[in-house]
Amino acid sequence: MTTPSAVPDVLGPGLDVVFCGINPGRVSAGAGAHFANPRNDFWRLLHDAGFTPRLLAPNEQFELPRYGVGVTNAAFRTTSGSGDLRQADFAGAAARLGRIAKLRPRFIAFVGKEAYRGAFGERPDLGLQTRRLGATELFVLPSTSPANAAVPYAERSRWFRELGTLVAPEQSRRSTRQRRSRSRRPARRS
């Protein structure tokens, strides 16, 4: 039986990209926030690649949908490390991601090859995948975990930026719409 995650999904309809981590680590579970370990580079990579206009803290995760971004995990169970997960922890992950795809994100980006492998039982390469979930494209990024420190920040950043270039046209339209809607609001009077 699957138990609910200690870290809530942050989702909404029509997002540009939903980032899918492997599972909550102990620090994230304790904080109730995705990628909360201060040594995890996810939030910095997200900002550096242009997905957010400023560096967000993990406790600001519910701000992500305003930037066209969501977050989830492939497995719910909290562990010290992803190596503690078993195949059973990913039971139903592909079907759940299929339900998330019905919210019509343009991309689901797996933060680590193990998130994709756990969900689909296939070893992926980094980058855009041939598999889709309906109209949603799938992309695999290097893990941002401190346990993946052997992969330099610049290399992880390159993959986040590559995803950003695929997402950029819609993000540009979203930014333009947000600027226009703000400019139409009446000015506040003191």
C-alpha positions in Angstrom: 0.0 0.0 0.0 1.3 3.4 -0.9 1.4 6.0 1.9 1.1 9.7 1.4 4.3 11.6 1.1 5.6 13.8 3.9 6.3 16.3 1.2 3.2 17.6 -0.7 3.0 17.8 -4.5 3.0 21.3 -5.9 0.9 21.1 -9.0 -1.5 23.0 -11.1 -3.1 22.9 -14.6 -1.0 23.9 -17.7 2.4 24.2 -16.1 5.5 24.5 -18.2 7.4 21.8 -16.3 6.8 19.5 -13.3 10.1 18.5 -11.7 10.0 14.9 -10.4 12.4 14.0 -7.7 13.2 10.5 -6.6 11.8 10.6 -3.1 11.8 12.8 0.0 15.0 12.7 2.0 14.9 13.1 5.8 15.6 16.8 5.7 12.9 17.4 3.1 10.4 15.3 5.1 11.2 17.2 8.3 10.7 20.5 6.5 7.7 19.3 4.5 9.4 20.8 1.4 11.0 19.5 -1.7 14.8 19.5 -2.0 15.2 21.1 1.4 18.7 19.8 2.2 20.8 22.9 2.2 23.5 21.0 0.2 21.0 20.1 -2.5 21.5 22.4 -5.5 18.0 22.1 -7.0 16.8 25.6 -6.0 20.0 27.3 -7.2 20.0 25.4 -10.5 16.3 26.2 -11.0 17.1 29.9 -10.6 20.3 29.9 -12.6 18.5 28.2 -15.5 15.9 31.0 -15.5 12.9 29.0 -14.2 12.4 31.5 -11.4 13.2 35.2 -11.3 14.9 34.9 -7.9 16.4 32.2 -5.8 13.6 30.6 -3.8 14.0 28.8 -0.5 12.4 25.3 -0.2 9.7 26.7 2.1 8.6 28.9 -0.8 7.7 25.9 -3.0 4.1 27.0 -3.3 5.3 30.0 -5.3 6.5 27.8 -8.1 3.2 27.5 -10.1 3.2 31.3 -10.7 6.4 30.7 -12.6 4.9 27.7 -14.5 6.7 25.1 -12.4 5.5 22.2 -10.2 7.3 19.5 -8.1 6.5 15.9 -7.2 8.4 12.7 -6.4 8.5 9.3 -8.1 8.3 7.5 -4.7 6.6 8.7 -1.5 8.7 6.9 1.2 11.2 9.0 3.1 14.7 7.5 3.3 18.2 8.6 4.2 19.2 8.1 0.6 17.7 6.9 -2.7 19.8 3.7 -2.4 17.4 2.6 0.4 14.4 2.5 -2.0 13.0 -0.8 -3.3 11.1 -1.5 -6.5 7.9 -1.7 -4.5 8.4 2.0 -3.4 7.8 2.9 -7.1 4.6 0.9 -7.5 2.0 3.0 -9.2 4.4 5.8 -10.0 3.9 5.6 -13.8 0.2 5.7 -13.4 0.4 8.6 -11.0 2.6 10.5 -13.4 0.1 9.7 -16.1 -2.6 11.4 -14.0 -0.3 14.4 -13.5 0.2 14.5 -17.3 -3.6 15.0 -17.5 -3.0 18.5 -15.9 -1.2 19.1 -19.2 2.3 20.2 -18.2 4.5 20.6 -21.2 7.3 18.6 -19.6 7.9 16.3 -16.7 11.6 16.6 -15.8 13.1 13.8 -13.7 15.7 15.1 -11.2 17.9 12.1 -11.4 18.0 9.0 -13.7 16.7 6.9 -10.8 13.4 8.8 -10.6 12.8 7.9 -14.3 14.0 4.3 -13.9 11.9 3.8 -10.8 8.8 5.0 -12.5 9.2 3.3 -15.9 11.7 0.4 -15.3 14.1 1.7 -18.0 17.6 3.2 -17.7 17.4 6.6 -19.4 20.1 8.8 -20.8 20.1 12.4 -19.7 18.0 14.8 -21.8 14.8 14.6 -23.8 13.2 11.1 -23.9 11.3 9.4 -26.7 8.6 8.3 -24.3 5.7 10.7 -23.7 2.8 10.8 -21.3 0.0 12.0 -23.7 1.2 15.4 -24.9 3.7 15.8 -22.0 7.3 15.4 -23.0 9.8 13.8 -20.6 13.3 15.0 -19.8 15.9 13.5 -17.5 18.3 15.8 -15.5 21.2 14.8 -13.3 20.4 14.4 -9.7 20.8 17.6 -7.6 21.4 15.6 -4.4 24.6 16.1 -2.4 25.2 12.4 -3.0 25.7 13.2 -6.7 28.6 15.6 -5.9 30.8 13.8 -8.4 28.9 15.5 -11.2 30.1 19.1 -11.2 27.7 22.0 -10.8 28.5 23.3 -14.3 27.5 20.0 -15.8 24.2 19.8 -13.9 23.6 23.5 -14.8 24.1 22.7 -18.5 21.3 20.2 -18.4 18.9 22.5 -16.5 19.7 25.2 -19.1 19.0 22.8 -21.9 15.6 22.1 -20.5 15.1 25.8 -20.0 15.7 26.4 -23.7 13.0 23.9 -24.6 10.6 25.6 -22.1 11.6 29.2 -22.9 9.1 30.1 -25.6 6.1 29.3 -23.3 7.8 31.0 -20.3 8.3 34.1 -22.5 4.6 34.2 -23.3 3.7 33.6 -19.7 6.0 36.5 -18.6 4.5 38.8 -21.2 0.9 37.9 -20.0 1.9 38.5 -16.3 3.5 41.9 -17.2 0.4 42.9 -19.2 -2.0 41.9 -16.4 0.0 43.9 -13.9 0.1 46.9 -16.1 -3.7 46.8 -16.5 -4.3 46.9 -12.7 -5.3 50.3 -11.4 -2.7 52.0 -9.3 -3.1 52.0 -5.6 -4.1 55.2 -4.0 -2.6 56.3 -0.7 
